[in-house]
Amino acid sequence: MADGATDDGSMQGKRWVGTWATGPQLTEPGNLPPPPGLAGSTLRQSVFVTLDGRRVRVLFSNEWGEAPVSFESVRLATSLGASAIDPSSDRALLFDGMQSVAIPAGQTRLSDPLDFPVSALSSVAVSIYLSAAPTNVTGHPGSRTTSYLQTGDATSAASLAAAATTDHWYFVTGIDVETVAPSAAIVALGDSITDGRGSTTNANNRWPDALARRLKANPSTASLAVLNQGIGGNAVVSGGLGPTAMARFQRDVLEQRGVRWLIVLEGVNDIGGSSDAGVADRIIAAFQGFVDSAHAQGLLVYGVPILPFAGSQYDSPDHEAARQAVNAWLRASGHFDAVLDLEVAVADPQYPAQLLPAYDSGDHLHLSVAGYQAMADAIDLSLFQP
């Protein structure tokens, strides 16, 4: 940690709280940056922040790199949409007082704190000029947000007119704001449903985004952030894409700054990718471990039943039985502090094993924008009182 902060995020009467975060993973070959590539180029990425602040710091990761990644310049600015920034807001990030930084293979690096005002429900542009990059790139493929890549150092440019585009994030994994109580963060741990597959690119209308808007509009919860830790294709116990939820729980939940609540919505990829009758028991055991670990850190944990998937690629009698077994335990065990029954909110009342058609993105597994809004609308905000 930096600037006098302690490991719990507190600092001299103030504390660091995440305003945006994403779950990093090894970027698959098909999701790597397009030409001109990273080395010798400016990478401009925008992220949707969910908590106000006047001082920020940014976390970068080279967790999967086999060699260092070198940033010659990193700048923050208010995004005006697409590759455009507000030049009057443009500020340089420093690392131990230096403009450049090399992040070793397998490590992360937190910037120095920067006086930079951010407003909840706005987008911040992070512009990086890279001099060297590893072959194995740490990123988040399911950004649902367009990034821009242009040759040379254009980190302060008002826009990147000659840039190549890609709908992925690379290296940037978190932004914190300095704030005071009762500000705190909610982590949403999940798979592609939380990551927002079926939502609109650049519209920030995933269900955690919709929840953030509801929280901000409600005076008693306006000081809360939502950190989306969904990874597309992710599994809880084994298989899937990215590190499993078990493998990343410490990083993506317990180590998030200022976290007070955890929402767990995951397990469908374990079920859909398995023919083992014991898959439900393995998911349940993992969920029990999540709750116990989170409780040990003072977090409240809310479970979400696995959503309907009849008609999807995962549909089978055995898979449906496993889903029902997990959901029955989740509702009846009392292990979670509360159950957010979003299954009921999005299921077709006449055919509860499938999504309501208006909430179906078309693949009978992921939700439409209306479905994601319905999920957020069904969450009881009184469960998140600071």
Summary of the structure (lengths in Angstrom):
residues: 386
radius of gyration: 20.2
end to end distance: 24.4
largest distance: 61.3
contacts: 1398
relative contact order: 0.15
helix: 24%
strand: 33%
